[in-house]
């Protein structure tokens, strides 16, 4: 690290230490202690009871991440080839919902998707069959995609814009058709953006809890719900709650390490 | 419960000096503040922790201008949240308003200070029914604030016959149109009551039977909800749901088709009461605040704003006959109403485990 920066980075380092490092250490400490204050692994033994919740959270987060990629990547590709003006307005539209509180946005989806909600009112007005999506895991995945899609589009778009147009032209000069240019040049060069997009969608998706509560009808417990329950449930058990949180952090770290490995040789993946 | 408060708050933002008005009203009504003023040093603060949307918050301003004591007002969503705030330390509340069973737990864990009722003369005004409750048998630690019952709110236009039993929530005819409590104590409680058991059973077999019933019910449940119930019932999204009487009244006001019933098997009666946690910085000011809230004028304002039932005799006496007799806020028969008691640690653990099993 360069010495010159020391003073300028001071506030951030203090901030990090107080609000990131210390709480993380507390989580680790709580995860390995029991109610009597002694060191124990009991909390981790109890995690085995909650396997189904883990798999469901990971599964839903994976579905949401794939959906964000399928929607977000082509969008970023198209936008990267548009004029500056179009791109700027499109970016504004992508960012706009993020100016509204996430809770409010999710409540809005609740009234859109409900059985007598706006969507079904529209469908029945058009004499089309109505949809029953509210209170299902599909609605939870939809909520995740809606909330986290910008986190996929923006890093991919940023990386795509950085691709030197002379590289693409060179590929075209060498006889590559559009598909070849995309497959051999644009896709590999945009990979770092995709990887950070995946991380930025997957991590908040796997830990969300309010989306599952509002859109999933509270019927599908996710990891976030499980942690909340340890702190605000009948039994105040911050020890078990910390153990679940710690395991979740480990899962996230492992998935990020895999991502980094996957993208080796490319630009370093943006880590959250 | 929400809308009147918003309107009241908006009104008061418009009418500057509203707090003074409230004070004048209180003084005009002959409320004696003489004994409070002597304690006023001008820098005293009382930190209050109450349920969200559960008080006419203008009263805090009135209390401030009457006594010169500053009120810091925070809110919580569940008893368990309140507990974890108090337990984890770092906060210093002078007055908190938990429910019955949680007060029992706080007493058991030695987390409360005994009240000096000499500083709370308005306690005299509390209905004897609500004195010496099970959660505080000698009435050393608490003064009741509001009470209410749990029942079923339903859409009268979409049920085959008037609802009378908790069994309706388990009726296949209403499959997909049933909302259920999203908290284990209330949800498991309903199943226990339908099976004819006590809310406070610690018998594991009985609790497992209740769990089986809820597991059978799960495919019929549209969603497990708390506050979302307001939108869903008011918009006809579901046919029936269990909820608290005070909130049911608010929903019935915005949708005429809704009705509320306390099922024949019996139901839960809950009381929320003022207590002073250990570590309170200013106990005398806290007691003054409690006394103020137990006065006729403050009590009346709160009943008007919140919609729950009052334990204060003179406030009750001043209510419209229609409210007293509608059978929702003030049921005539208390024999089938049972309060939640604090449960031993193992039972609380079991509740959490069963609840996780149900939803996973």
Contacts between the chains, C-beta under 8 A, distances in Angstrom:
chain1	res1	chain2	res2	distance
A	49	B	353	7.6
A	49	B	356	7.6
A	50	B	356	7.0
A	50	B	360	7.2
A	52	B	360	4.8
A	53	B	356	7.6
A	53	B	360	5.2
A	56	B	360	7.7
A	110	B	228	7.1
A	110	B	231	7.5
A	111	B	231	6.9
A	111	B	235	8.0
A	114	B	232	7.5
A	114	B	235	7.4
A	114	B	237	5.3
A	115	B	237	6.1
A	116	B	235	6.0
A	116	B	236	6.0
A	116	B	237	5.6
A	117	B	237	8.0
A	134	B	223	7.7
A	135	B	222	5.9
A	135	B	223	4.7
A	213	B	182	7.4
A	214	B	228	6.6
A	217	B	221	7.6
A	217	B	222	6.4
A	217	B	223	3.0
A	217	B	224	6.2
A	217	B	225	7.4
A	218	B	182	4.6
A	218	B	223	6.0
A	218	B	224	3.3
A	218	B	225	6.4
A	218	B	359	7.1
A	219	B	218	7.2
A	219	B	221	7.0
A	219	B	223	6.8
A	219	B	224	6.2
A	219	B	359	6.4
A	220	B	359	7.1
A	221	B	356	6.5
A	221	B	359	4.2
A	221	B	360	5.1
A	225	B	359	7.8
A	226	B	356	7.0
A	229	B	352	6.5
A	229	B	355	7.6
A	229	B	356	7.0
A	231	B	84	5.6
A	232	B	78	6.1
A	232	B	80	4.8
A	232	B	81	4.9
A	232	B	84	6.2
A	233	B	80	6.0
A	233	B	184	7.2
A	233	B	352	5.0
A	233	B	355	7.6
A	234	B	80	6.5
A	234	B	184	6.1
A	234	B	185	6.7
A	234	B	343	7.9
A	234	B	348	4.2
A	234	B	349	7.7
A	234	B	351	4.7
A	234	B	352	5.2
A	235	B	345	7.1
A	235	B	348	4.7
A	235	B	349	5.2
A	235	B	351	7.8
A	235	B	352	5.2
A	236	B	80	7.1
A	236	B	83	6.1
A	236	B	84	5.2
A	236	B	87	5.9
A	237	B	352	8.0
A	238	B	84	7.9
A	238	B	88	7.7
